[in-house]
Amino acid sequence: MRILGIDIGGSGIKGAPVRTKKGTLAKERYRIATPQPATPAAVADAVAEIVDHFRWKGPVGCTFPAVVKEGIIYSAANVDKSWIGVDGARLLGEKTGCPVLVINDADAAGLAEMKYGAGKGRDGVVFMLTFGTGIGSAVFIDGVLMPNTELGHMEIKSSLRGSVESELYASDRARQEEGLSWADWAARAGEYLAALESLFSPDLFILGGGVSKKHEKFMSLLHTRAKIVPAHLRNEAGIVGAALAAKTLRKR
């Protein structure tokens, strides 16, 4: 079965048809810059462009960087605030002419990693963390997702700034904007992981998002009681997970 997966991020929107049986992309992904401001109308146009690019007519799974319940957007940290309260699934469905499922971006990436990647076959408490424009989180307990955790917005007591919102301190955007070395960024990410570990005692951290492409530069610098591994699907996990979640559309 092939389903179009689209990953809506704060800096880019990318998509590709996905072979849901294998968790692989059926075609090269197509990426466009996230419009600024990222209003509902502008993002819907961008999603429609990706759908048109692939001449797609079937179900579409879309990630979104926010709390999402039954297709409705409840927060908007890295997109325009006008998204709050919007029925994203309906808006994107009307714009594309396709049935659309919308899911939290980190939850989608986590679903992909748990089925096809670094979390496959793992029980216990597993954290999927995506480090990009912000920090996304997906938490699994014995393989079952606890949705919309949004732990990138958790405040931590940092060694440099005192109390600070995690993603403003340790996201990949923070690394780039502040010109941090990988070692300096890893020190910040390590503080964030330590805070999560003190609260939740996870068994496994899976690190994804934009930084996963450079995992060899920082993984050895991170130390927790829980095992830490890079995401196997790298930055394609969101696309794959969105398509996987949208399989339910065929059952309705």
N, C-alpha and C positions, 0 to 999 in steps of 0.2 A: 504494500500500500504506500502511495506517495501523497504527502500533504505538504502544503507550502507553510514554512515556518518563517516568521518575521520577528526580528529582535529590535525593539525600539529603545534606544539609549539616549543619554543626554547629549552625546556628540555625534552619533551616527545611527542610521537605521539600515539594517542589512537583512537580506532574506535569501532563501533558496528552497527548492523542493527537497523534501527529506524522504529517504527510504526508512520508514518507521520500523520495519522488521530488523534492520541492521543498525539504525542510528547514524547513517551516513548521508552526506549531501549528494543528491542525484545530479545536480548541476552546479557550476561555479557560482558562488554567492554574489549577489548584486548589492552594492552599498551606495547610499547617498548620505550627505550631511544632514543632521537633524536641523530643521528650519529654526531660525531665531527671530522672534520668540516662538517657542514650540507650542503654539495654540492648538486646540482641537482641530480646527479647519486645516491648518498648515500641515500638521502631522498626518491627518487623514489623506490629504493630497499626496504626501510622500509615500504612504502605504499603498495607495492606489497606483502610484508609479511603479512600485515593485511588482504588484500584481499584474499590471499591464506588461511589464518587461518580460515576464515568464508566460504571458498569455494564459493566465491561470483562471480556471472556472470552478474549482472544487473548494473544499473546506480550507480555511486559513487559521493558523494559530499565531497569535501576536503576544509578545511579552510587553510589559509596561513597567517603568520604574516607579511603582507606587503600590499602595494597598489596593487590591482588586477583589471585589466580592460580586459574584454573579454578573460579571462584565462591567460593573459600575466602579468608577475611580473614586477613591476616598482620600487620596493625598497627592501631593505634587511637589516633591523636593527638588527635582532636577528638570522639570518641565514647567510650562506656564500654569499659574494657579487657577486659571479658568477651567482646567480639567476637572477640578474637584466637583463631584456630583454628576459628571457626565456619564451616560451609558456608553462606554467605549465600544463594546461589542456591537451595539446597534448602529452607532455612528460609522464605524469602519465597515460594517456589513452593508449599510446603505450606500456608502461611497464606492465600494468595490464590486457590489453585486454578488458577493460570496458570503456563505455562512462563516462567521468569525467568532473565535473564542479568544478572550483576553485573560492573561495570567500574569501575576507578578514575575518580574524578570529573573530574579534570583531563584524563585521557586521553579521556574522552567529549567534553568540551568541545572538545578539540583536533581530534578526528575531525570534529566538526560544522563547525568553522571551516575545516579543510582541504578539506572537500568543498563547503561552501556559502558560506563567508564570506571572511574576510580572508586566509586561506592558500590559497585556491583557485588551482590552477595553479602554485603556488610550489615550486621545487626548492631544493636547498641545505639548510642547517640552520635549522629554524624552531622557535622556542620559543613555546608557548602557556602563559601564566601567568595563574592565576586568583587575584585578591586578594579575599578575603572573611574568613570566620572564621579561616582560615589562608592559606597560599599553596600553590596546587597548580601542578604543572608537567607539561607534555607536550612531548616532544621528537620531532621528525620529521626524518628524513634522506632527502631526495629523495622526500618524501611517505610514507615508511614510518615508522610509530610505533615508538619504543623505549619499552615500557610501564613503568609504575610507577617513574618517576624520583624522585618525592617530593623535589624540590630545595628546597622550602620549609623543610625541616629542615636544610639546609646551614648550617654556621656561617660567618659572615663577620666581618671585622674592621671594626666600625663606628667612626665618628668620635666617637660619644657614649658608648658603653658598652664598647668593646673587643670581644672575641670574644662573639658573640651568635647564637642561632638566628634565622635569617632571618624566619620568620613571627611570632616574638614581637616583632620589631623593626619590620617593614614591612608587616604584613597590614592589611586594612581594620579588623579588630577592634582592633588596636593604635592605629590612628588615632582611632577613636571613643572607646576607653577612656581614652586619654591626652589627648583634646581637642585633637589636633593640627590646625593649619591645613593646607589643601591644599598650601601651599608647603613646610611643614615635613615633611609626609608624603612629598611628592615627593622631597625631599632624601634621605630614608631609602630609598625605592624605588630611587632612582638609584644608591645605594651597592650595593644588591642586584643591580641589572642590571649594574653595572660588574664585580662579582665573577663573575657568570655569563659575562660577555663575556671576561674574562681567562682563563677555563678552557676555554670551548667555541667562541669566535669565531663566534657565530651570524650568520645573514644577516638574520633577521627576528625581532622580538619582537611577539607579539600579546597585548595586555593585556585580560583579561576578568574575570569575577567581579563582585561588587557594585560596585566602583569604576568599572566600565565605563560605568555610567549617567551618571557625572559626568566623563567623560574630558576634556571641554573645560576643566575647572578645573585640570588638572595636566599634560596631555600636552606642552604647550609648554615645561614645566620639566624634562623628561627628555631627556638627551643621551647617545647611544651611537653607536659606529661603525655598528652595525646599525640598520636602519630600525625604528621603533616605531610600531605602529598599534593602534587600539582594536578589540576583537572586534566583528564585524558583528552577531552574534546576541545580543550583550550577555549578560544573565544567563539567557537561554534556551538557551544553547549546551549545557549539561549535559543538559537534557531531550532536545534534538534528537539529541545524540550517543549518548545511552543507547538511544534508539529505533533509531538507525542501526545500532549494534552488535548489537542484538537481532534484526536481520534474519536473522542466521545460524541462529536457532532454527527458522525455517521450513524450513531445509534438512536438519534432523536427522531 
